[in-house]
Amino acid sequence: MNRRNFLNYFTITGLGLLGFSAPIDAADRTSVLSSFRYSNKKNSTKLVFELNNKPNLNIYMMQNPARIVIDLQKTILWGSAPAIDNSSYLLKKIRSGIQSDNSYRIVLDLKESSSIKDYLLKPNDKNKNYRLVIDLKSSKKILLDKKSKYVKSTKKRSKKKMIIVAIDPGHGGKDPGAVGRLGTKEKDLTLNISKKLYAILKKHPNIRPVMTRNRDIFVSLRQRIRIAHKQKADLFISIHADSFTSSKASGSSVYALSLRGASSEAARTLAKKENAADLLGPVSIKDKDSVVASVLLDLTQTSTIQSSLNVGEKILSNLKKINKIHKKTVQQAGFVVLKSPDIPSVLVETAFLSNRKEEKKLRSGKHQLALANSIKNGIEAYLKNPVLA
């Protein structure tokens, strides 16, 4: 068989998720996109997506540049999207990510304008999954805003959604956090900066800010996550001030969650320090989720981390306009407070309290306001293109 026409196949197996049949709460109806493959013929490409549940989706054909946008409601990807090699006649690249409304978006970048035909194959004796099939044919004609024929869309894409941003002032109450040489407590700084950020975001027409604490009280790390979920947050921003054994350490950093270990020894040490705060409060948290639900949460978290890295990069690029940057890229570590499986979450280390010069700056209301504005600008930059389109 010609290697260029060989069927390109990508599939993930494990834990029985391919052809998944374990019971799931009907109210959730979370679907798992467990397999994707494509094959080529002359001037055409066929794509097949396999899901354990009947998909609720919209498909759009867009141009300048030519691309297909697929929005899968309440769907998570098991694994990562495959790369497209040069053997594809029409496909250039695949991009994907979770959106603020918890739908999963897949963008198929095309090499040229194409016509599209989509249909759904139901499960049968040989295949227990639903299969969404998309046929692409080379064409100069673009079909704009084409909806999938087996799902009626009631949403208007032009309607703007109010984005809920959870602001988390680090530490508090009996947990002071880091303490500077001038006696500055991290818990006080984070609350001041968070209140300023709250006031700024409250003026935004499309953002509703909420806070995990608005006074000097202790809130456990897990409780902070629960507050964000109760408020249906779309973003979670945790504000902190760093410290280190050396007073020479300086600059701002932004962290996202890592499921595979810290991206540096410093990130690992910091995560251990911040996570230790939970030992000051109740630690008896009973997990009543089933094994299946736990697996689905882990899968969702993988997609959420990509969005977290995205918003983290936007915030970091704005922080460097007003402060030295400690790490040039978004770092990753196992922060408990960032482990919300479906909310993009970042932890912002504004500066080092262990550095006397930076401690003085952090005590300044003017600098606190500048930090809040930088975080706000990063959030706005992220929201302009939160996922892919």
Contacts in CASP RR format, 6 or more apart in sequence:
PFRMAT RR
TARGET T0000
AUTHOR 0000-0000-0000
METHOD contacts of the structure
MODEL  1
MNRRNFLNYFTITGLGLLGFSAPIDAADRTSVLSSFRYSNKKNSTKLVFE
LNNKPNLNIYMMQNPARIVIDLQKTILWGSAPAIDNSSYLLKKIRSGIQS
DNSYRIVLDLKESSSIKDYLLKPNDKNKNYRLVIDLKSSKKILLDKKSKY
VKSTKKRSKKKMIIVAIDPGHGGKDPGAVGRLGTKEKDLTLNISKKLYAI
LKKHPNIRPVMTRNRDIFVSLRQRIRIAHKQKADLFISIHADSFTSSKAS
GSSVYALSLRGASSEAARTLAKKENAADLLGPVSIKDKDSVVASVLLDLT
QTSTIQSSLNVGEKILSNLKKINKIHKKTVQQAGFVVLKSPDIPSVLVET
AFLSNRKEEKKLRSGKHQLALANSIKNGIEAYLKNPVLA
3 87 0 8 1.000
4 40 0 8 1.000
4 87 0 8 1.000
5 39 0 8 1.000
5 40 0 8 1.000
5 41 0 8 1.000
5 87 0 8 1.000
6 87 0 8 1.000
7 37 0 8 1.000
7 39 0 8 1.000
8 37 0 8 1.000
8 38 0 8 1.000
8 39 0 8 1.000
8 40 0 8 1.000
8 82 0 8 1.000
8 84 0 8 1.000
8 85 0 8 1.000
8 87 0 8 1.000
8 88 0 8 1.000
9 37 0 8 1.000
10 35 0 8 1.000
10 36 0 8 1.000
10 37 0 8 1.000
10 82 0 8 1.000
11 18 0 8 1.000
11 34 0 8 1.000
11 35 0 8 1.000
11 36 0 8 1.000
11 37 0 8 1.000
11 50 0 8 1.000
12 18 0 8 1.000
12 34 0 8 1.000
12 35 0 8 1.000
12 78 0 8 1.000
12 79 0 8 1.000
15 295 0 8 1.000
16 22 0 8 1.000
17 32 0 8 1.000
17 34 0 8 1.000
17 52 0 8 1.000
17 78 0 8 1.000
17 295 0 8 1.000
18 34 0 8 1.000
18 35 0 8 1.000
18 50 0 8 1.000
18 129 0 8 1.000
19 34 0 8 1.000
19 50 0 8 1.000
19 52 0 8 1.000
19 127 0 8 1.000
19 128 0 8 1.000
19 129 0 8 1.000
20 32 0 8 1.000
20 34 0 8 1.000
20 52 0 8 1.000
20 128 0 8 1.000
20 129 0 8 1.000
21 52 0 8 1.000
21 128 0 8 1.000
22 292 0 8 1.000
23 290 0 8 1.000
23 292 0 8 1.000
24 30 0 8 1.000
24 53 0 8 1.000
24 292 0 8 1.000
24 293 0 8 1.000
24 296 0 8 1.000
25 293 0 8 1.000
28 74 0 8 1.000
29 53 0 8 1.000
29 74 0 8 1.000
30 53 0 8 1.000
30 74 0 8 1.000
30 75 0 8 1.000
30 76 0 8 1.000
30 296 0 8 1.000
31 51 0 8 1.000
31 52 0 8 1.000
31 53 0 8 1.000
31 54 0 8 1.000
31 55 0 8 1.000
31 72 0 8 1.000
31 74 0 8 1.000
31 75 0 8 1.000
31 76 0 8 1.000
32 51 0 8 1.000
32 52 0 8 1.000
32 53 0 8 1.000
32 75 0 8 1.000
32 76 0 8 1.000
32 77 0 8 1.000
32 78 0 8 1.000
32 296 0 8 1.000
32 299 0 8 1.000
33 49 0 8 1.000
33 50 0 8 1.000
33 51 0 8 1.000
33 72 0 8 1.000
33 75 0 8 1.000
33 76 0 8 1.000
33 77 0 8 1.000
33 78 0 8 1.000
33 104 0 8 1.000
34 50 0 8 1.000
34 51 0 8 1.000
34 52 0 8 1.000
34 78 0 8 1.000
34 129 0 8 1.000
35 48 0 8 1.000
35 49 0 8 1.000
35 50 0 8 1.000
35 129 0 8 1.000
36 47 0 8 1.000
36 48 0 8 1.000
36 49 0 8 1.000
36 50 0 8 1.000
36 81 0 8 1.000
36 82 0 8 1.000
37 47 0 8 1.000
37 48 0 8 1.000
38 45 0 8 1.000
38 46 0 8 1.000
38 47 0 8 1.000
38 48 0 8 1.000
38 84 0 8 1.000
38 88 0 8 1.000
38 91 0 8 1.000
39 45 0 8 1.000
39 46 0 8 1.000
40 46 0 8 1.000
40 87 0 8 1.000
40 88 0 8 1.000
40 89 0 8 1.000
42 89 0 8 1.000
43 89 0 8 1.000
43 137 0 8 1.000
43 138 0 8 1.000
44 89 0 8 1.000
44 90 0 8 1.000
44 135 0 8 1.000
44 136 0 8 1.000
44 137 0 8 1.000
44 138 0 8 1.000
45 88 0 8 1.000
45 89 0 8 1.000
45 90 0 8 1.000
45 91 0 8 1.000
45 135 0 8 1.000
45 136 0 8 1.000
46 133 0 8 1.000
46 134 0 8 1.000
46 135 0 8 1.000
46 136 0 8 1.000
47 91 0 8 1.000
47 108 0 8 1.000
47 133 0 8 1.000
47 134 0 8 1.000
47 135 0 8 1.000
47 136 0 8 1.000
48 131 0 8 1.000
48 132 0 8 1.000
48 133 0 8 1.000
48 134 0 8 1.000
49 55 0 8 1.000
49 70 0 8 1.000
49 131 0 8 1.000
49 132 0 8 1.000
49 134 0 8 1.000
50 127 0 8 1.000
50 129 0 8 1.000
50 130 0 8 1.000
50 131 0 8 1.000
50 132 0 8 1.000
51 72 0 8 1.000
51 75 0 8 1.000
51 129 0 8 1.000
51 130 0 8 1.000
51 131 0 8 1.000
51 132 0 8 1.000
52 128 0 8 1.000
52 129 0 8 1.000
52 130 0 8 1.000
53 130 0 8 1.000
54 120 0 8 1.000
54 130 0 8 1.000
55 72 0 8 1.000
55 73 0 8 1.000
55 75 0 8 1.000
55 120 0 8 1.000
55 130 0 8 1.000
55 132 0 8 1.000
55 151 0 8 1.000
56 72 0 8 1.000
56 73 0 8 1.000
56 74 0 8 1.000
56 151 0 8 1.000
57 70 0 8 1.000
57 71 0 8 1.000
57 72 0 8 1.000
57 73 0 8 1.000
57 75 0 8 1.000
57 132 0 8 1.000
57 148 0 8 1.000
57 151 0 8 1.000
58 70 0 8 1.000
58 71 0 8 1.000
58 147 0 8 1.000
58 148 0 8 1.000
58 151 0 8 1.000
58 153 0 8 1.000
58 155 0 8 1.000
59 68 0 8 1.000
59 69 0 8 1.000
59 70 0 8 1.000
59 71 0 8 1.000
59 116 0 8 1.000
59 118 0 8 1.000
59 134 0 8 1.000
59 146 0 8 1.000
59 147 0 8 1.000
59 148 0 8 1.000
60 68 0 8 1.000
60 69 0 8 1.000
60 70 0 8 1.000
60 71 0 8 1.000
60 144 0 8 1.000
60 145 0 8 1.000
60 146 0 8 1.000
60 147 0 8 1.000
61 68 0 8 1.000
61 114 0 8 1.000
61 116 0 8 1.000
61 142 0 8 1.000
61 143 0 8 1.000
61 144 0 8 1.000
61 145 0 8 1.000
61 146 0 8 1.000
62 68 0 8 1.000
62 69 0 8 1.000
62 142 0 8 1.000
62 144 0 8 1.000
62 389 0 8 1.000
63 113 0 8 1.000
63 142 0 8 1.000
63 144 0 8 1.000
65 109 0 8 1.000
65 110 0 8 1.000
66 109 0 8 1.000
66 110 0 8 1.000
66 111 0 8 1.000
66 112 0 8 1.000
66 113 0 8 1.000
66 114 0 8 1.000
66 142 0 8 1.000
67 107 0 8 1.000
67 108 0 8 1.000
67 109 0 8 1.000
67 110 0 8 1.000
68 107 0 8 1.000
68 108 0 8 1.000
68 110 0 8 1.000
68 114 0 8 1.000
68 116 0 8 1.000
68 134 0 8 1.000
68 136 0 8 1.000
69 105 0 8 1.000
69 106 0 8 1.000
69 107 0 8 1.000
69 108 0 8 1.000
69 388 0 8 1.000
69 389 0 8 1.000
70 105 0 8 1.000
70 106 0 8 1.000
70 107 0 8 1.000
70 108 0 8 1.000
71 99 0 8 1.000
71 103 0 8 1.000
71 104 0 8 1.000
71 105 0 8 1.000
72 103 0 8 1.000
72 104 0 8 1.000
72 105 0 8 1.000
72 106 0 8 1.000
73 102 0 8 1.000
73 103 0 8 1.000
74 102 0 8 1.000
74 103 0 8 1.000
75 103 0 8 1.000
75 104 0 8 1.000
76 98 0 8 1.000
76 104 0 8 1.000
76 296 0 8 1.000
76 299 0 8 1.000
76 300 0 8 1.000
76 303 0 8 1.000
77 96 0 8 1.000
77 97 0 8 1.000
77 104 0 8 1.000
77 299 0 8 1.000
77 302 0 8 1.000
77 303 0 8 1.000
78 299 0 8 1.000
79 299 0 8 1.000
79 302 0 8 1.000
80 302 0 8 1.000
81 94 0 8 1.000
81 95 0 8 1.000
81 96 0 8 1.000
81 106 0 8 1.000
82 94 0 8 1.000
83 93 0 8 1.000
83 94 0 8 1.000
84 91 0 8 1.000
84 92 0 8 1.000
84 93 0 8 1.000
84 94 0 8 1.000
88 111 0 8 1.000
89 111 0 8 1.000
89 138 0 8 1.000
90 110 0 8 1.000
90 111 0 8 1.000
90 112 0 8 1.000
90 114 0 8 1.000
90 136 0 8 1.000
90 138 0 8 1.000
91 108 0 8 1.000
91 109 0 8 1.000
91 110 0 8 1.000
91 111 0 8 1.000
91 136 0 8 1.000
92 109 0 8 1.000
92 110 0 8 1.000
92 111 0 8 1.000
93 109 0 8 1.000
94 106 0 8 1.000
94 107 0 8 1.000
94 108 0 8 1.000
94 109 0 8 1.000
95 106 0 8 1.000
95 107 0 8 1.000
95 109 0 8 1.000
95 388 0 8 1.000
96 104 0 8 1.000
96 105 0 8 1.000
96 106 0 8 1.000
96 107 0 8 1.000
96 303 0 8 1.000
96 388 0 8 1.000
97 104 0 8 1.000
97 105 0 8 1.000
97 106 0 8 1.000
97 303 0 8 1.000
97 306 0 8 1.000
97 307 0 8 1.000
97 387 0 8 1.000
97 388 0 8 1.000
98 104 0 8 1.000
98 105 0 8 1.000
98 300 0 8 1.000
98 303 0 8 1.000
98 304 0 8 1.000
98 306 0 8 1.000
98 307 0 8 1.000
98 342 0 8 1.000
98 344 0 8 1.000
98 387 0 8 1.000
99 105 0 8 1.000
99 386 0 8 1.000
99 387 0 8 1.000
100 161 0 8 1.000
100 163 0 8 1.000
100 234 0 8 1.000
100 235 0 8 1.000
100 386 0 8 1.000
100 387 0 8 1.000
101 161 0 8 1.000
102 342 0 8 1.000
104 303 0 8 1.000
105 387 0 8 1.000
105 388 0 8 1.000
105 389 0 8 1.000
107 388 0 8 1.000
107 389 0 8 1.000
110 136 0 8 1.000
112 138 0 8 1.000
113 138 0 8 1.000
113 139 0 8 1.000
113 140 0 8 1.000
113 141 0 8 1.000
113 142 0 8 1.000
114 136 0 8 1.000
114 137 0 8 1.000
114 138 0 8 1.000
114 139 0 8 1.000
115 136 0 8 1.000
115 137 0 8 1.000
115 138 0 8 1.000
115 139 0 8 1.000
115 141 0 8 1.000
115 143 0 8 1.000
116 134 0 8 1.000
116 135 0 8 1.000
116 136 0 8 1.000
116 143 0 8 1.000
116 146 0 8 1.000
117 134 0 8 1.000
117 135 0 8 1.000
117 137 0 8 1.000
118 132 0 8 1.000
118 133 0 8 1.000
118 134 0 8 1.000
118 135 0 8 1.000
118 148 0 8 1.000
118 149 0 8 1.000
119 133 0 8 1.000
119 150 0 8 1.000
120 130 0 8 1.000
120 131 0 8 1.000
120 132 0 8 1.000
120 133 0 8 1.000
120 150 0 8 1.000
121 127 0 8 1.000
121 130 0 8 1.000
121 131 0 8 1.000
121 132 0 8 1.000
121 133 0 8 1.000
122 130 0 8 1.000
123 129 0 8 1.000
123 130 0 8 1.000
147 153 0 8 1.000
160 206 0 8 1.000
161 206 0 8 1.000
162 206 0 8 1.000
162 207 0 8 1.000
162 208 0 8 1.000
163 206 0 8 1.000
163 207 0 8 1.000
163 208 0 8 1.000
163 234 0 8 1.000
163 235 0 8 1.000
163 383 0 8 1.000
164 207 0 8 1.000
164 208 0 8 1.000
164 209 0 8 1.000
164 210 0 8 1.000
164 231 0 8 1.000
164 232 0 8 1.000
164 233 0 8 1.000
164 234 0 8 1.000
164 235 0 8 1.000
165 201 0 8 1.000
165 207 0 8 1.000
165 208 0 8 1.000
165 209 0 8 1.000
165 210 0 8 1.000
165 233 0 8 1.000
165 234 0 8 1.000
165 235 0 8 1.000
165 236 0 8 1.000
165 237 0 8 1.000
165 379 0 8 1.000
166 209 0 8 1.000
166 210 0 8 1.000
166 211 0 8 1.000
166 212 0 8 1.000
166 227 0 8 1.000
166 228 0 8 1.000
166 231 0 8 1.000
166 233 0 8 1.000
166 235 0 8 1.000
166 236 0 8 1.000
166 237 0 8 1.000
166 343 0 8 1.000
167 194 0 8 1.000
167 197 0 8 1.000
167 198 0 8 1.000
167 201 0 8 1.000
167 209 0 8 1.000
167 210 0 8 1.000
167 211 0 8 1.000
167 212 0 8 1.000
167 237 0 8 1.000
167 239 0 8 1.000
168 194 0 8 1.000
168 211 0 8 1.000
168 212 0 8 1.000
168 213 0 8 1.000
168 224 0 8 1.000
168 228 0 8 1.000
168 236 0 8 1.000
168 237 0 8 1.000
168 238 0 8 1.000
168 239 0 8 1.000
168 337 0 8 1.000
169 187 0 8 1.000
169 190 0 8 1.000
169 191 0 8 1.000
169 193 0 8 1.000
169 194 0 8 1.000
169 195 0 8 1.000
169 211 0 8 1.000
169 212 0 8 1.000
169 213 0 8 1.000
169 239 0 8 1.000
170 177 0 8 1.000
170 186 0 8 1.000
170 187 0 8 1.000
170 190 0 8 1.000
170 191 0 8 1.000
170 194 0 8 1.000
170 238 0 8 1.000
170 239 0 8 1.000
170 240 0 8 1.000
171 177 0 8 1.000
171 186 0 8 1.000
171 187 0 8 1.000
171 190 0 8 1.000
171 240 0 8 1.000
171 277 0 8 1.000
172 187 0 8 1.000
172 190 0 8 1.000
172 191 0 8 1.000
172 213 0 8 1.000
172 216 0 8 1.000
172 217 0 8 1.000
172 218 0 8 1.000
172 219 0 8 1.000
173 187 0 8 1.000
173 216 0 8 1.000
173 217 0 8 1.000
173 218 0 8 1.000
174 218 0 8 1.000
174 280 0 8 1.000
175 187 0 8 1.000
175 218 0 8 1.000
175 277 0 8 1.000
175 280 0 8 1.000
176 185 0 8 1.000
176 186 0 8 1.000
176 187 0 8 1.000
177 185 0 8 1.000
177 186 0 8 1.000
177 187 0 8 1.000
177 277 0 8 1.000
178 185 0 8 1.000
178 186 0 8 1.000
178 241 0 8 1.000
178 242 0 8 1.000
178 243 0 8 1.000
178 353 0 8 1.000
178 354 0 8 1.000
179 185 0 8 1.000
179 186 0 8 1.000
179 353 0 8 1.000
180 243 0 8 1.000
180 353 0 8 1.000
180 354 0 8 1.000
180 359 0 8 1.000
181 247 0 8 1.000
181 354 0 8 1.000
181 356 0 8 1.000
181 359 0 8 1.000
182 356 0 8 1.000
182 359 0 8 1.000
182 360 0 8 1.000
182 363 0 8 1.000
184 353 0 8 1.000
184 359 0 8 1.000
184 362 0 8 1.000
184 363 0 8 1.000
186 240 0 8 1.000
186 241 0 8 1.000
186 243 0 8 1.000
186 353 0 8 1.000
187 216 0 8 1.000
188 216 0 8 1.000
189 241 0 8 1.000
189 350 0 8 1.000
189 353 0 8 1.000
189 362 0 8 1.000
189 363 0 8 1.000
189 368 0 8 1.000
190 239 0 8 1.000
190 240 0 8 1.000
190 241 0 8 1.000
191 213 0 8 1.000
191 214 0 8 1.000
191 215 0 8 1.000
191 216 0 8 1.000
192 365 0 8 1.000
192 368 0 8 1.000
193 239 0 8 1.000
193 350 0 8 1.000
193 368 0 8 1.000
193 371 0 8 1.000
193 372 0 8 1.000
194 211 0 8 1.000
194 239 0 8 1.000
195 211 0 8 1.000
195 214 0 8 1.000
196 368 0 8 1.000
196 369 0 8 1.000
196 371 0 8 1.000
196 372 0 8 1.000
197 209 0 8 1.000
197 237 0 8 1.000
197 239 0 8 1.000
197 372 0 8 1.000
197 375 0 8 1.000
197 376 0 8 1.000
198 209 0 8 1.000
198 211 0 8 1.000
198 214 0 8 1.000
200 372 0 8 1.000
200 373 0 8 1.000
200 376 0 8 1.000
201 207 0 8 1.000
201 208 0 8 1.000
201 209 0 8 1.000
201 376 0 8 1.000
201 379 0 8 1.000
202 208 0 8 1.000
202 209 0 8 1.000
204 376 0 8 1.000
204 380 0 8 1.000
206 383 0 8 1.000
207 379 0 8 1.000
207 383 0 8 1.000
210 227 0 8 1.000
210 228 0 8 1.000
210 231 0 8 1.000
210 233 0 8 1.000
212 219 0 8 1.000
212 223 0 8 1.000
212 224 0 8 1.000
212 227 0 8 1.000
212 228 0 8 1.000
213 219 0 8 1.000
218 280 0 8 1.000
218 281 0 8 1.000
219 227 0 8 1.000
220 277 0 8 1.000
220 278 0 8 1.000
220 281 0 8 1.000
220 282 0 8 1.000
221 275 0 8 1.000
221 277 0 8 1.000
221 278 0 8 1.000
221 336 0 8 1.000
221 337 0 8 1.000
222 278 0 8 1.000
222 285 0 8 1.000
222 336 0 8 1.000
224 238 0 8 1.000
224 337 0 8 1.000
225 236 0 8 1.000
225 337 0 8 1.000
225 339 0 8 1.000
225 340 0 8 1.000
228 236 0 8 1.000
228 340 0 8 1.000
228 343 0 8 1.000
229 340 0 8 1.000
229 343 0 8 1.000
233 343 0 8 1.000
234 343 0 8 1.000
234 344 0 8 1.000
235 311 0 8 1.000
235 343 0 8 1.000
235 344 0 8 1.000
235 345 0 8 1.000
235 379 0 8 1.000
235 382 0 8 1.000
236 338 0 8 1.000
236 340 0 8 1.000
236 343 0 8 1.000
236 344 0 8 1.000
236 345 0 8 1.000
236 346 0 8 1.000
237 315 0 8 1.000
237 345 0 8 1.000
237 346 0 8 1.000
237 348 0 8 1.000
237 375 0 8 1.000
237 379 0 8 1.000
238 335 0 8 1.000
238 337 0 8 1.000
238 338 0 8 1.000
238 345 0 8 1.000
238 346 0 8 1.000
238 347 0 8 1.000
238 348 0 8 1.000
239 348 0 8 1.000
239 350 0 8 1.000
239 375 0 8 1.000
240 274 0 8 1.000
240 347 0 8 1.000
240 348 0 8 1.000
240 349 0 8 1.000
240 350 0 8 1.000
241 349 0 8 1.000
241 350 0 8 1.000
241 351 0 8 1.000
241 352 0 8 1.000
241 353 0 8 1.000
241 362 0 8 1.000
242 249 0 8 1.000
242 251 0 8 1.000
242 253 0 8 1.000
242 270 0 8 1.000
242 326 0 8 1.000
242 349 0 8 1.000
242 350 0 8 1.000
242 351 0 8 1.000
242 352 0 8 1.000
242 353 0 8 1.000
242 354 0 8 1.000
243 352 0 8 1.000
243 353 0 8 1.000
243 354 0 8 1.000
244 352 0 8 1.000
244 354 0 8 1.000
245 354 0 8 1.000
246 354 0 8 1.000
247 354 0 8 1.000
247 355 0 8 1.000
247 356 0 8 1.000
248 355 0 8 1.000
249 326 0 8 1.000
249 352 0 8 1.000
249 354 0 8 1.000
249 355 0 8 1.000
250 324 0 8 1.000
250 326 0 8 1.000
250 351 0 8 1.000
250 352 0 8 1.000
250 355 0 8 1.000
250 357 0 8 1.000
250 358 0 8 1.000
251 323 0 8 1.000
251 324 0 8 1.000
251 325 0 8 1.000
251 326 0 8 1.000
251 351 0 8 1.000
251 352 0 8 1.000
251 355 0 8 1.000
251 358 0 8 1.000
252 316 0 8 1.000
252 319 0 8 1.000
252 320 0 8 1.000
252 323 0 8 1.000
252 324 0 8 1.000
252 325 0 8 1.000
252 326 0 8 1.000
252 348 0 8 1.000
252 349 0 8 1.000
252 350 0 8 1.000
252 351 0 8 1.000
253 316 0 8 1.000
253 325 0 8 1.000
253 326 0 8 1.000
253 327 0 8 1.000
253 331 0 8 1.000
253 348 0 8 1.000
253 349 0 8 1.000
254 312 0 8 1.000
254 313 0 8 1.000
254 315 0 8 1.000
254 316 0 8 1.000
254 319 0 8 1.000
254 330 0 8 1.000
254 331 0 8 1.000
254 346 0 8 1.000
254 347 0 8 1.000
254 348 0 8 1.000
254 349 0 8 1.000
255 267 0 8 1.000
255 270 0 8 1.000
255 271 0 8 1.000
255 330 0 8 1.000
255 331 0 8 1.000
255 332 0 8 1.000
255 333 0 8 1.000
255 335 0 8 1.000
255 338 0 8 1.000
255 346 0 8 1.000
255 347 0 8 1.000
255 348 0 8 1.000
255 349 0 8 1.000
256 305 0 8 1.000
256 308 0 8 1.000
256 309 0 8 1.000
256 312 0 8 1.000
256 330 0 8 1.000
256 331 0 8 1.000
256 332 0 8 1.000
256 338 0 8 1.000
256 345 0 8 1.000
256 346 0 8 1.000
256 347 0 8 1.000
257 301 0 8 1.000
257 305 0 8 1.000
257 308 0 8 1.000
257 332 0 8 1.000
257 333 0 8 1.000
257 334 0 8 1.000
257 335 0 8 1.000
257 338 0 8 1.000
257 339 0 8 1.000
257 345 0 8 1.000
258 267 0 8 1.000
258 305 0 8 1.000
258 332 0 8 1.000
258 333 0 8 1.000
258 334 0 8 1.000
259 298 0 8 1.000
259 301 0 8 1.000
259 302 0 8 1.000
259 305 0 8 1.000
261 268 0 8 1.000
261 332 0 8 1.000
261 333 0 8 1.000
261 334 0 8 1.000
262 268 0 8 1.000
262 271 0 8 1.000
262 331 0 8 1.000
262 332 0 8 1.000
262 333 0 8 1.000
262 334 0 8 1.000
263 331 0 8 1.000
263 332 0 8 1.000
263 333 0 8 1.000
264 327 0 8 1.000
264 331 0 8 1.000
266 331 0 8 1.000
267 331 0 8 1.000
267 332 0 8 1.000
267 333 0 8 1.000
268 333 0 8 1.000
270 333 0 8 1.000
270 349 0 8 1.000
271 333 0 8 1.000
271 334 0 8 1.000
271 335 0 8 1.000
274 335 0 8 1.000
274 336 0 8 1.000
274 337 0 8 1.000
274 347 0 8 1.000
275 334 0 8 1.000
275 335 0 8 1.000
275 336 0 8 1.000
278 336 0 8 1.000
287 294 0 8 1.000
289 297 0 8 1.000
297 341 0 8 1.000
297 342 0 8 1.000
298 341 0 8 1.000
300 341 0 8 1.000
300 342 0 8 1.000
301 339 0 8 1.000
301 341 0 8 1.000
301 342 0 8 1.000
304 340 0 8 1.000
304 341 0 8 1.000
304 342 0 8 1.000
304 343 0 8 1.000
304 344 0 8 1.000
304 345 0 8 1.000
305 332 0 8 1.000
307 344 0 8 1.000
307 386 0 8 1.000
307 387 0 8 1.000
308 338 0 8 1.000
308 344 0 8 1.000
308 345 0 8 1.000
308 346 0 8 1.000
309 330 0 8 1.000
309 332 0 8 1.000
310 344 0 8 1.000
310 382 0 8 1.000
310 386 0 8 1.000
311 344 0 8 1.000
311 346 0 8 1.000
311 378 0 8 1.000
311 379 0 8 1.000
311 382 0 8 1.000
311 386 0 8 1.000
312 330 0 8 1.000
312 346 0 8 1.000
312 378 0 8 1.000
312 382 0 8 1.000
313 329 0 8 1.000
313 330 0 8 1.000
314 377 0 8 1.000
314 378 0 8 1.000
314 379 0 8 1.000
314 381 0 8 1.000
314 382 0 8 1.000
315 346 0 8 1.000
315 348 0 8 1.000
315 374 0 8 1.000
315 375 0 8 1.000
315 378 0 8 1.000
315 379 0 8 1.000
315 382 0 8 1.000
316 325 0 8 1.000
316 329 0 8 1.000
316 330 0 8 1.000
317 378 0 8 1.000
317 381 0 8 1.000
318 374 0 8 1.000
318 375 0 8 1.000
318 377 0 8 1.000
318 378 0 8 1.000
318 381 0 8 1.000
319 325 0 8 1.000
319 348 0 8 1.000
319 350 0 8 1.000
319 371 0 8 1.000
319 374 0 8 1.000
319 375 0 8 1.000
321 374 0 8 1.000
322 367 0 8 1.000
322 370 0 8 1.000
322 371 0 8 1.000
322 374 0 8 1.000
323 350 0 8 1.000
323 351 0 8 1.000
323 361 0 8 1.000
323 371 0 8 1.000
323 374 0 8 1.000
326 349 0 8 1.000
326 352 0 8 1.000
330 346 0 8 1.000
335 347 0 8 1.000
337 345 0 8 1.000
337 347 0 8 1.000
338 345 0 8 1.000
338 346 0 8 1.000
338 347 0 8 1.000
339 345 0 8 1.000
348 375 0 8 1.000
350 362 0 8 1.000
350 371 0 8 1.000
351 358 0 8 1.000
351 359 0 8 1.000
351 361 0 8 1.000
351 362 0 8 1.000
352 358 0 8 1.000
352 359 0 8 1.000
353 359 0 8 1.000
353 362 0 8 1.000
361 367 0 8 1.000
362 368 0 8 1.000
END
